[in-house]
């Protein structure tokens, strides 16, 4: 089963439980995912168990699935958590030593990736910056953390990044990582208690370019240099998250320097036991203007194929 956030035909937003057969059961008295993030893990487990025993209230085909972030939730990301990521960042950067040092440093690289209204989800476009000639998708395991710093679930994230902008100067990281269409999150959260071994999940990514495969690779979260628990602990050391957060744990899949995303590509990501995320690629700011309207009107989100 999965926790979801969705809008009905009247643009009313709800949260609920997606079960087998594409049926959704709305959480009683809980409208926002953020409200779930204020609960202790044991309280959320009890709520999910109780809700699963009720009759379904919606069919997935009758609603619009939304990114599972709202209110004061935030999406953060960790960098250089896999050896391949360190190698790629060293290769692309004019300041190579900063990435070599942070890989083994006591403090990890952590940065704010997106506020809720900027997040896209399955079937919606991610974007590449018009001023960047080298752009890549970054498939990552997302750890869903409540306000009490307890991991309550997992999701799939595409942390789209500009390699050319960050490579020019590490101080350009916010411009390379945080822009319209740079953060995609699967619409489903898999409860943590349903996954037996979170450190051993398979991550696979394929970039489709028309009828061809432009890039394909896979990795296991066993290759993480820092555990998800360590990254969560570091994230919560500096500030409170009253409505919880989603933390992308970094990528171990980075294409060679001769690959870049192009408008029209489709990025498919799958994490075993967690879920899937498919996003078409567009170019430039204009293609993402709909995000502003969709923040208040879910029906303004692009139609999904």
Helices and strands as residue ranges (DSSP letters): E 2-7, E 13-19, E 23-26, H 33-36, H 41-52, E 58-59, G 60-62, E 64-66, E 74-79, H 83-92, H 97-104, E 109-115, G 116-118, E 126-128, E 135-136, E 139-145, E 151-159, E 161-162, H 163-168, G 170-172, H 173-177, E 183-185, E 188-191, G 192-194, G 198-200, E 202-209, E 212-220, G 221-223, H 228-237, E 245-248, E 266-271, E 275-283, G 286-288, H 290-294, G 298-300
